[in-house]
Amino acid sequence: MLLKHFLPNSLSRFIFLSGLVWFAASSNFLGAQTVTYSSPGPGTFQVPDGVTTVSVSVWGAGGGGGYNAGNKGAAGAGGGAFTFATSYSVTAGTFITYVVGSGGIGQANGSPSPITNANGRPSSFGASGPSDPPQVFANGGGRSGGSIPGNGGLATTGTPYFSVAGGSSVSPDVPVNPSDPSNGSGGGAAGSPSGVGANGTSAGIGGVGVNGAGDGGAGGTSVSQDGEDGTRPGGGGGGEGHNGTQGGNGGDGQIIITWTCSNTLTSASSTENQPACVGTPIDEITYTIVGAYGATFSNLPPGVNGTYVGGLVTISGTPTASGTFNYTVTPTGSCTSSIASGTITVTPNNTVTAAPAIPPVCISTTLTSFTHTTTGATGISNNGVAGANGLPAGVSASWNANTITISGTPTASGTFNYSIPLTGGCNTPAVNATGTITVTPNNTVAPASS
């Protein structure tokens, strides 16, 4: 259904939409990254990796407050306009130009006429070429000239963005007795996500900025004759009061850019937490990080390394030491709280002790059993099978609780070089229990000669 069916008049629709813009412009939602530019002048913003849209809040600068000769109060200046783009299309890795407007200079006793640099300068984000999105532009507030008040910066028209004007000032009150002190009027506040900036008053009260907008400067009084400066962003300067020497300066403009951060595992779901063996390459781990410019890696196993290229993180390599490694991948440049983590548990390779000294044994005589001790393995090949793995017939090897026991009664004579493969655990390269058993045949005697 159309919005007008729920909100039948234009005022209620404006209030609703203003609230929606304020929520989008001011919410620090999960995974958001914000950069603020507040120093007057041009600059460039590099779009982080993986980012395709940003939201942009732009304030124009406030104008400079006025000065009125003859010990009269002067008018204040206008506040800067506000423009907000909820979804500005960008290309990762590119540079976008911006300009932060400088606040207008307050008029002073002896200022040239017309005073230069008194109007608040506009702020802008983005180029204005035919293939670019429309520029996000906010006008600066107008200067005051003596008792003539400055107007708020005008809203930008003809763009798809939310834009509102800054607050204006008014002419100062004129005292009944011309010799009485007179206040300067207050400067207008900057526009904001909530709407048009508040106006300054003839009693010298500056417009109050809301939702991030700058306040208008107070007008000068008999106690503090100079007009006060407007605050950043975009507050208009207050007018000079009775016996003052200068109106307040306007607050500089400001640009806030916000984008969303994320990290996503793009390799198999089990790879970020995986077992591994010393000397064997791990299963490659990959993440896609959105919103950063780089990444640092901590607590990876020796021999395992991480790389970051254009938002793609790759962890690979061959561990050279065992242990439990709880690693982290921390984005750099922005999105530093969007940390990826996991655990690589590296197990040492299987081991087996050497065979003890094995005395020769006679055929059909029970072998004195002996053992090998293993680590890492979970068994052996041909467990309990007599004559397997090079053992004499009648002799077998059995594995239990990290111990290989060789026992039995040989039924064949000879020299037997056995090699028993370990199974399970980390077994690359293969590990075997080896040794030699010598089985002597029974004594014999030849028949008596005739």
N, C-alpha and C positions, 0 to 999 in steps of 0.2 A: 504494500500500500504506500501511497505517496506520503511524505512527511507532513504535508499540509492537512491531511485528514486527521492527524493526531494533534498538530499544533496549528490552529486555524489562522493565527494572525502573524504578520511578519516579525513583530517584536519577539514573540515567543520562539519563533524559528531561529532568529538571530541569537538569542540567549542559548538555545540548545546547541547550535553549531559552534558558538564561541566556547562553550564548555567542552565540547568534543575536541576542538583544536587545542585548548589549554591542557587537557589530559594528555594528548599526544605529544605536545611540545615539552611538557614538564615532567612526565612520568619517567622514573628511572627503572624501566622494566628489566626483567631478568635477562642478562646477557647483553645489555646495552653498553655502548662505549660513546663517550661524548668528548669533543674537543671544542674549546672556546677561544676565539680570537677577539681580543679587546684593545690591542695596540693600534692606533690609527695608521693607515697606510695600506699599500698593496701587499699581497702575499700569494702563496700557492698552497693548496691542499692536495696531498697525494692520496688517492683512493686506495684503501687497504685491499689485500688479496681476498678474492672471493666475494667482494661486496658489489652489488648491482644497483642498490638504491640507498639513499641517505635521506634523513629529514633535516631541513635547514631552517633555522630561525634567524632573522636579520632585523636589526634595529638601526635606523638612521640616527645621526647625532643630533643633540639639542642645539638650539640657537643661543646666541649671546644676549644677555639682558641689557636694557638700555640705560642711558645716562640723561638726566634732565638738568639743564643749567638753571641757575637762579634758585638754588636750594629747594627744588621741587622733586617730588618722587617721580620715578620713571617706571615704564611698563616692563614686564618680564617678557621672556622669549618663549617660542613654541617648542614642544617636545618632538622628538623624532618619531616617524611612523614605524610600524611593525609589519613584517611580512613573513609568512610561514608556509613552507613547502613540505607536505607530509611525505611525499615520495618523489624524490628527485633522482632521475636515472643517471647512473654513472658507469664507468668502465674501470675495472680493477687495474691498478698500476699507473693510471693516467694522473696528470696534474691539472687541477682546476684553479683558476685565478679568482681571487676575491679582493675586495677593498673594504676596509673599516673606516667609516667617516670620522673626521675629527670634529670635536665640539666647537661651536662658534665662540669667538672672543667677545667678552663683554665690552660694551661701549664705555669709554672713560673720558674724563675731562681732558680735552686736548686731542681726542681721537680724530683722525681725518674724516672728512665728510665727502662721500659716503664712506663709512668704515669698512675696511676689507676684512675678509675671513670672519664676518660676524654671523653669517648663516651657518647652521649645522650642515655638515656635508653628508651626502647620501652614502649608504653602505650597499654592497652588492656581492652576490656569489654567482659564479658561472660566467661563461662567455655569452655572446649574443649572435653567434654565427647561425647560418641556416640549418645546420645539422645538429645544433646543440639544443638541449631543453631550454625553455624560456628562462631568462635570467631572474634570480630571486633578488628583488630590488626594494629598498626602503628609503624614502625621502628623508632628508634632514629637516629639523624645525627651523622656522623663520626667526630672524633677529628682531629685536625691538629697536625702535628709533625714537628716543625721547619718551613722550607719553603715548606713542602709537604702539600697541601690543604686537608681539610676534605671534604668527599663526602656527599651529601644529603642522608637521610634515604631512603632506597629502597621502592617502592610501594609493597604492599602485593599482591601476586598472588595466584591463585587457590581458591579464595573465590567469592561469588556472589556480593561483595560490590565494590563500586567505591573507587579506591585507587590510589594516585599519590605520587611521590617522593618529598622529600625536595630539596631545592636549594643547590648547592655546592659552595665552595670557589675556588679560583685560587691562584697560586703562586704570591707573591708580586713582584712589579716592582723592578728591580735592577738599582740603579742609575749609571750614566756614571762614575762619580767619586766615587769610593768605600768609600771615607771618608764622602760623603754627607749623610744627614739623609735619611732614607727610611721608607716609610709607611708600616704598616701591611696591608694585604688584608682583605676585608670585609667578614663577615660570610654570609652563605646562608639563605634565608628565608624559613619558613616552607611551606609545601604544603597546598593547600586550595581547597575549592569547585570549584574554577576557574581553577585549574590545578597545574602543577609542580611549586614548589617554585622558586622565582627569585634567580639567582646566585649573590654572592658577587663579587666585582671587585678588580683588582690589585691596583687600585688607593685608596683603603681603604673604598669604599662605600658598606655598607651592603645591601643585597637583601631586597627589600621592600615587606612585607607581605600584602596580600589582602584578603578581605572577612573573617576576623577573624584570619588569620595566623599571627604568630610572625615575626618581622623584624630580619634580621641578624645584628649582632653588627658591628659597624664601626671599621676599623683597626686603630691601634695606629699611631700617627703622632709625629712630633717633638714638638708639643704643648701639646698633650695629648698622652704620649707614650704607655700606657697600652691599650690593645684591649678592646673595649666596650662589655658589656654583650649583648647577644641576648635577645629579649623580648619574653615573654610567649604569645602564646604557640609555642614552637619549634624553635625559632630563633637560628641560630648558632653563637657562639662567634667570635668576631673579633680578628685578629692576632695582636700580640705585635708589636709596632713600634720601631724605632731607640731609643736606650737607655732605652727602657721600661723594665718592670720586669715581666709582666704576660699578657697572652692572656685573652680575655673575656670569662666568663662562658656562657654556653648554656642556653636558656630559657627552663623552665620546660614544660612538656607535659600538655595536657588538654583533658577532656572528657565532652561532652555536650549531655544530654539525653532530648528528647522532646516527649511529648505525648499529646493527645487531651482530653480536659475536656468537660463535658456536664452534664446537669440535665434534667430529663424527668419525667413528671407527669405520674404515672402508675395507679393511681386510676381514677375514673370517672372524666370527664372533668370539671364538676362543683364543684368538692370537694375542690379545692384549695381556692375558694371564696364561702363561704357558710354561710347561716344563722343558728343559733343554739339557743337553749333555756337553761336557767339556770337549772341545775339538770338533763338534758337529754344528753346522750352521743352524741358526734358529729359523723358525717360520717367520717370514717377513711380516712386519706390523706396519699398517698404513693408517693415517688419519687425514681428514680434510679439515683444515682450520679456516674459518671465515672471520675476517675482520682484523687480522694482524698483519705485520710487516716482516715477521721472522719468528724464530723460536729458539729456546735454549733447552738442553737436555741434561738431566741429572740422574746419577745413580744407575746408569746402564752397566751391565757386566763388562769387564775388560774384554776387548775384542769385538764388542758390539757398538755400533755408532748410529747416530741419528742425523738425518738431513732434512732441510726445509727448502722447498722450491715452489714459489708461487702459491703457497697455501697447502701444498701436499707435503705431509710429514712421512718419512720412511725410516723405519728402524730395522737394521739388518746386521749380520755379521756372525762370527764364530766365537763363542765364549772361550776364554782361556783360563778361567778360574771358576771354582764352584761357589755356591752360596745362594741366598735369597735376595734379589735385587728389586726393590720397590722404586720404579723409575717414575719420573714426571717429565712432561713436555709443557713448557711455559711459553706462551706467546710473548713476543716483544713488540715494542712500538705502540701497541694498544691491545685491548682485550686481554690484559695480563691476568685476569681472574678466571679466564676460560681455560683451565688447566686440564690436560689429559694425563691419565696415569694408568699404571698396570704393574704386574709382577712377573718377573722372569726368574724361575727357580732352576738353577744350574746344578746338576748332579755330577760328581766326579765319575770317571770311567771305572769300570769293574777292575778289581785286582784279585790276584790269587798268590798264595805263598808258594815257595819252591818246595819240592819234595824232600823229605828227610833222606838220610842215608838208608838205602834199602839192601839188607844183606841178601845174598842168593838164597833161594828156597828150593827144596826138593819137590819134584813132581809128586802129586797126591799127598803133599804135606800142607797142613793149614798155614796160610800166610799170616804172619804177624801183622795185624791191621795197622794202617797208618793214615794220616789225614793231611789235607790241604785246607787252609782257611781262606775264605773269599770275602770280598766286600762289594756291595752293589748288586750282585747277581741275585736272581730269584730261583735258580736251578741249574741243572747241567743237561747236556744232551745224553740220551740213552740212560736215564737214571735207573740204577738197579739192574741193568742188562749185563749179564756175564759175557765176557769176551769182547765187549764193544770198545770202540775208541782205541784199539791197539792193546788192550789188556789181554793177559793169557786166558785161554778157555778155563772156565770155572772161577774166575775172579771178576768182581763187579765193583762199580763205583756208585755210591749213593750220596745225595746232597740233602742236608737238613740244617736249617738255622746257621747258614754261612759256613758250614763245614762239609767237606767232601771226605767220605770215609771209604777207603779201598780195602777190600777183604775177600776171602774165599779160599778155595783149594785148587791150585792149578792142576789141570789134567793134560797139559802139553808142556814140553820143555822148549827152551830157546831163550833168546834175548828179546824182550818185548818193550819197545819204546812207545809208551802210550801218550795220547794227547786228547784231553777231555774238554770240549767246548763249554764255556759258561753261557747260560741263557738269561734273558731279562736284563734289566738295568741298562746302563750305558755301555754298550759292547762294540763300539767302533773306535779303533780297530778291534777285531775279535781277540778275546783273551781265552787262553787254554791252560788247564792244569797239565803239566808234563812231568815225565819221569821215566825211569827204566827199571824193569823187573827182570831179573835173571832166574830162570827156572832150570835146575839141574836134573837130568834124568837119574833114575835109580841106578845103583851099582849093578854091574853085570859080571859074570864070569863065563869064560869059554868052557866048553866040555873038555874033559880029560882027553889027551891025545892017546891014540891006540898004539 
